[in-house]
Amino acid sequence: MDIMELVERSKDAATVKRVFGEPIQHGDVVVIPVARVAHGGGGGQGEGKGEKGEESGGSGGGFGFGATPAGMFVLKDGDVLWRPAVDVNRIVLGGQAVAIVLLLTLRAIFKRRRRKR
């Protein structure tokens, strides 16, 4: 696969349909799911002389794609509401990080008090 083919494939993967899902209708309510999408790619090529003086070269490329739920638009009675997706894992990890910083700060305070006595 050459680099230009890789670029063409990456364009096909990064479409608006990856961000906005198909609308779902239930009665008079329409829900449009939304995702955060990130993609990237890269490639390179090089030439040089090998250990024995022979000409050599190489090339390579790669592509990455990721998507996470962002939320949904809810259309009801002519109004549009945004409902964000809640990532509980991210909230728990953030809480743990705050707790660790708090415990380390309290530990430092208590060590100083012990030294003063």
Contact map, one row per residue, 1 for C-alpha under 8 A:
111011000000000000000000000000000000000000000000000000000000000000000000000000000000000000000000000000000000000000000
111111000000000000000000000000000000000000000000000000000000000000000000000000000000000000000000000000000000000000000
111111100000000000000000000000000000000000100000000000000001100000000000000000000000000000000000000000000000000000000
011111110000000000000000000000000000000000000000000000000000000000000000000000000000000000000000000000000000000000000
111111111000000000000000000000000000000000000000000000000000000000000000000000000000000000000000000000000000000000000
111111111100000000000000000000000000000000000000000000000000111000000000000000000000000000000000000000000000000000000
001111111110000000000000000000000000000010000000000000000000000000000000000000000000000000000000000000000000000000000
000111111111000000000000000000000000000000000000000000000000000000000000000000000000000000000000000000000000000000000
000011111111100000000000000000000000000000000000000000000000000000000000000000000000000000000000000000000000000000000
000001111111110000000000000000000000001110000000000000000000001000000000000000000000000000000000000000000000000000000
000000111111111000000000000000000000000000000000000000000000000000000000000000000000000000000000000000000000000000000
000000011111111000000000000000000000000000000000000000000000000000000000000000000000000000000000000000000000000000000
000000001111111001000000000000000000000000000000000000000000000010000000000000000000000000000000000000000000000000000
000000000111111101000000000000000000001000000000000000000000000000000000000000000000000000000000000000000000000000000
000000000011111111100000000000000000000000000000000000000000000000000000000000000000000000000000000000000000000000000
000000000000011111110000000000000000000000000000000000000000000000000000000000000000000000000000000000000000000000000
000000000000001111111100000000000000000000000000000000000000000000000000000000000000000000000000000000000000000000000
000000000000111111111000000000000010100000000000000000000000000000000000000000000000000000000000000000000000000000000
000000000000001111111000000000000111100000000000000000000000000000000000000000000000000000000000000000000000000000000
000000000000000111111100000000011110000000000000000000000000000000000000000000000000000000000000000000000000000000000
000000000000000011111110000000011100000000000000000000000000000000000000000000000000000000000000000000000000000000000
000000000000000010011111000000011000000000000000000000000000000000000000000000000000000000000000000000000000000000000
000000000000000000001111100001111000000000000000000000000000000000000000000000000000000000000000000000000000000000000
000000000000000000000111110001110000000000000000000000000000000000000000000000000000000000000000000000000000000000000
000000000000000000000011111111100000000000000000000000000000000000000000000000000000000000000000000000000000000000000
000000000000000000000001111111000000000000000000000000000000000000000000000000000000000000000000000000000000000000000
000000000000000000000000111110000000000000000000000000000000000000000000000000000000000000000000000000000000000000000
000000000000000000000000111111000000000000000000000000000000000000000000000110000000000000000000000000000000000000000
000000000000000000000000111111100000000000000000000000000000000000000000011110000000000000000000000000000000000000000
000000000000000000000011110111110000000000000000000000000000000000000000011100000000000000000000000000000000000000000
000000000000000000000011100011111000000000000000000000000000000000000001111000000000000000000000000000000000000000000
000000000000000000011111000001111100000000000000000000000000000000000001110000000000000000000000000000000000000000000
000000000000000000011110000000111110000000000000000000000000000000001011100000000000000000000000000000000000000000000
000000000000000000111000000000011111000000000000000000000000000000001111100000000000000000000000000000000000000000000
000000000000000001110000000000001111100000000000000000000000000000111110000000000000000000000000000000000000000000000
000000000000000000100000000000000111110000000000000000000000000000111100000000000000000000000000000000000000000000000
000000000000000001100000000000000011111000000000000000000000000011110000000000000000000000000000000000000000000000000
000000000000000000000000000000000001111100000000000000000000000011100000000000000000000000000000000000000000000000000
000000000100010000000000000000000000111110000000000000000000001111000000000000000000000000000000000000000000000000000
000000000100000000000000000000000000011111000000000000000000001110000000000000000000000000000000000000000000000000000
000000100100000000000000000000000000001111100000000000000000111100000000000000000000000000000000000000000000000000000
000000000000000000000000000000000000000111110000000000000000111000000000000000000000000000000000000000000000000000000
001000000000000000000000000000000000000011111000000000000011110000000000000000000000000000000000000000000000000000000
000000000000000000000000000000000000000001111100000000000011100000000000000000000000000000000000000000000000000000000
000000000000000000000000000000000000000000111110000000001111000000000000000000000000000000000000000000000000000000000
000000000000000000000000000000000000000000011111000000001110000000000000000000000000000000000000000000000000000000000
000000000000000000000000000000000000000000001111100000111100000000000000000000000000000000000000000000000000000000000
000000000000000000000000000000000000000000000111110000111000000000000000000000000000000000000000000000000000000000000
000000000000000000000000000000000000000000000011111111110000000000000000000000000000000000000000000000000000000000000
000000000000000000000000000000000000000000000001111111110000000000000000000000000000000000000000000000000000000000000
000000000000000000000000000000000000000000000000111111000000000000000000000000000000000000000000000000000000000000000
000000000000000000000000000000000000000000000000111111000000000000000000000000000000000000000000000000000000000000000
000000000000000000000000000000000000000000000000111111100000000000000000000000000000000000000000000000000000000000000
000000000000000000000000000000000000000000000000111111110000000000000000000000000000000000000000000000000000000000000
000000000000000000000000000000000000000000000011110011111000000000000000000000000000000000000000000000000000000000000
000000000000000000000000000000000000000000000011110001111100000000000000000000000000000000000000000000000000000000000
000000000000000000000000000000000000000000001111000000111110000000000000000000000000000000000000000000000000000000000
000000000000000000000000000000000000000000001110000000011111000000000000000000000000000000000000000000000000000000000
000000000000000000000000000000000000000000111100000000001111100000000000000000000000000000000000000000000000000000000
001000000000000000000000000000000000000000111000000000000111110000000000000000000000000000000000000000000000000000000
001001000000000000000000000000000000000011110000000000000011111000000000000000000000000000000000000000000000000000000
000001000000000000000000000000000000000011100000000000000001111100000000000000000000000000000000000000000000000000000
000001000100000000000000000000000000001111000000000000000000111110000000000000000000000000000000000000000000000000000
000000000000000000000000000000000000001110000000000000000000011111000000000000000000000000000000000000000000000000000
000000000000100000000000000000000000111100000000000000000000001111100000000000000000000000000000000000000000000000000
000000000000000000000000000000000000111000000000000000000000000111110000000000000000000000000000000000000000000000000
000000000000000000000000000000000011110000000000000000000000000011111000000000000000000000000000000000000000000000000
000000000000000000000000000000000011100000000000000000000000000001111100000000000000000000000000000000000000000000000
000000000000000000000000000000001111000000000000000000000000000000111110000000000000100000000000000000000000000000000
000000000000000000000000000000000111000000000000000000000000000000011111000000000001100000000000000000000000000000000
000000000000000000000000000000001110000000000000000000000000000000001111100000000111110000000000000000000000000000000
000000000000000000000000000000111100000000000000000000000000000000000111110000000111100000000000000000000000000000000
000000000000000000000000000000111100000000000000000000000000000000000011111000011110000000000000000000000000000000000
000000000000000000000000000011110000000000000000000000000000000000000001111100011110000000000000000000000000000000000
000000000000000000000000000011100000000000000000000000000000000000000000111111111000000000000000000000000000000000000
000000000000000000000000000111000000000000000000000000000000000000000000011111110000000000000000000000000000000000000
000000000000000000000000000110000000000000000000000000000000000000000000001111100000000000000000000000000000000000000
000000000000000000000000000000000000000000000000000000000000000000000000001111110000000000000000000000000000000000000
000000000000000000000000000000000000000000000000000000000000000000000000001111111000000000000000000000000000000000000
000000000000000000000000000000000000000000000000000000000000000000000000111101111100000000000000000000000000000000000
000000000000000000000000000000000000000000000000000000000000000000000000111000111110000000000000000000000000000000000
000000000000000000000000000000000000000000000000000000000000000000000011110000011111000000000000000000000000000000000
000000000000000000000000000000000000000000000000000000000000000000000011110000001111100000000000000000000000000000000
000000000000000000000000000000000000000000000000000000000000000000000111000000000111110000000000000000000000000000000
000000000000000000000000000000000000000000000000000000000000000000001111000000000011111000000000000000000000000000000
000000000000000000000000000000000000000000000000000000000000000000000010000000000001111100000000000000000000000000000
000000000000000000000000000000000000000000000000000000000000000000000000000000000000111111100000000000000000000000000
000000000000000000000000000000000000000000000000000000000000000000000000000000000000011111110000000000000000000000000
000000000000000000000000000000000000000000000000000000000000000000000000000000000000001111111000000000000000000000000
000000000000000000000000000000000000000000000000000000000000000000000000000000000000001111111100000000000000000000000
000000000000000000000000000000000000000000000000000000000000000000000000000000000000001111111110000000000000000000000
000000000000000000000000000000000000000000000000000000000000000000000000000000000000000111111111000000000000000000000
000000000000000000000000000000000000000000000000000000000000000000000000000000000000000011111111100000000000000000000
000000000000000000000000000000000000000000000000000000000000000000000000000000000000000001111111110000000000000000000
000000000000000000000000000000000000000000000000000000000000000000000000000000000000000000111111111000000000000000000
000000000000000000000000000000000000000000000000000000000000000000000000000000000000000000011111111100000000000000000
000000000000000000000000000000000000000000000000000000000000000000000000000000000000000000001111111110000000000000000
000000000000000000000000000000000000000000000000000000000000000000000000000000000000000000000111111111000000000000000
000000000000000000000000000000000000000000000000000000000000000000000000000000000000000000000011111111100000000000000
000000000000000000000000000000000000000000000000000000000000000000000000000000000000000000000001111111110000000000000
000000000000000000000000000000000000000000000000000000000000000000000000000000000000000000000000111111111000000000000
000000000000000000000000000000000000000000000000000000000000000000000000000000000000000000000000011111111100000000000
000000000000000000000000000000000000000000000000000000000000000000000000000000000000000000000000001111111110000000000
000000000000000000000000000000000000000000000000000000000000000000000000000000000000000000000000000111111111000000000
000000000000000000000000000000000000000000000000000000000000000000000000000000000000000000000000000011111111100000000
000000000000000000000000000000000000000000000000000000000000000000000000000000000000000000000000000001111111110000000
000000000000000000000000000000000000000000000000000000000000000000000000000000000000000000000000000000111111111000000
000000000000000000000000000000000000000000000000000000000000000000000000000000000000000000000000000000011111111100000
000000000000000000000000000000000000000000000000000000000000000000000000000000000000000000000000000000001111111110000
000000000000000000000000000000000000000000000000000000000000000000000000000000000000000000000000000000000111111111000
000000000000000000000000000000000000000000000000000000000000000000000000000000000000000000000000000000000011111111100
000000000000000000000000000000000000000000000000000000000000000000000000000000000000000000000000000000000001111111110
000000000000000000000000000000000000000000000000000000000000000000000000000000000000000000000000000000000000111111111
000000000000000000000000000000000000000000000000000000000000000000000000000000000000000000000000000000000000011111111
000000000000000000000000000000000000000000000000000000000000000000000000000000000000000000000000000000000000001111111
000000000000000000000000000000000000000000000000000000000000000000000000000000000000000000000000000000000000000111111
000000000000000000000000000000000000000000000000000000000000000000000000000000000000000000000000000000000000000011111
